[in-house]
């Protein structure tokens, strides 16, 4: 992966890669999943670690919390 990026002109920075490594690996995992199954699996994997998506799913699944946000 790093070699391919460098061949394309992207300079490798170990410090910056360390910061982004888990996100890069998650995106790669999601891309593999979409190739094996469908695009839905891409988003399922991509959103596993997204705190905003997780909070939204929690609220939508909780009728009381959902209605509170809607002002009911």
URBEL-V567870 format. One record per residue. N is the residue number from 1. PHI is phi in degrees with one decimal (none if undefined). PSI is psi in whole degrees, -180 to 180 (* if undefined). D_FIRST is the distance of its C-alpha to the first C-alpha in Angstrom with 1 decimal. Layout:
N/PHI/PSI/D_FIRST  N/PHI/PSI/D_FIRST
This chain:
1/none/-50/0.0  2/-65.3/-43/3.8  3/-60.0/-44/5.5  4/-63.2/-41/5.2  5/-63.7/-44/6.3  6/-63.7/-38/8.7  7/-63.5/-27/9.9  8/-88.4/1/10.8  9/98.2/7/12.7  10/-89.9/122/11.1  11/-78.9/128/12.4  12/-77.6/131/10.6  13/-126.7/108/13.2  14/-59.0/-40/13.1  15/-63.5/-47/16.0  16/-66.9/-38/14.8  17/-64.9/-39/11.5  18/-59.6/-37/13.9  19/-66.6/-39/16.0  20/-97.6/-5/13.5  21/-54.0/-49/11.5  22/-64.3/-37/13.9  23/-69.5/-41/14.0  24/-61.6/-46/10.3  25/-64.2/-38/10.5  26/-65.8/-41/13.8  27/-64.9/-42/12.8  28/-63.1/-41/10.2  29/-61.2/-43/13.2  30/-64.8/-40/15.6  31/-64.9/-41/14.0  32/-62.4/-44/14.2  33/-60.8/-41/17.7  34/-68.5/-29/18.7  35/-73.9/-34/17.8  36/-80.3/-44/19.9  37/-111.5/-114/22.6  38/-134.7/177/23.4  39/-63.4/-27/22.4  40/-57.6/-41/24.7  41/-67.4/-32/22.3  42/-57.5/-50/19.5  43/-71.0/-34/21.9  44/-59.1/-47/23.2  45/-70.6/-44/20.0  46/-60.3/-36/19.0  47/-88.8/-3/22.5  48/-55.8/-37/22.8  49/-106.0/8/22.2  50/-86.3/109/23.8  51/-64.8/-32/27.1  52/-67.9/-46/28.8  53/-62.7/-44/28.2  54/-61.6/-42/29.4  55/-66.2/-42/32.5  56/-61.8/-43/33.3  57/-63.2/-39/33.1  58/-63.4/-45/35.3  59/-67.0/-45/37.9  60/-62.4/-31/38.0  61/-81.3/-12/38.7  62/-110.9/104/41.5  63/-56.6/-41/44.5  64/-64.6/-48/46.2  65/-64.0/-40/43.3  66/-64.0/-48/42.6  67/-64.6/-34/46.2  68/-62.5/-43/46.5  69/-64.5/-37/43.8  70/-75.9/-11/45.6  71/88.4/21/48.8  72/-92.5/*/50.7
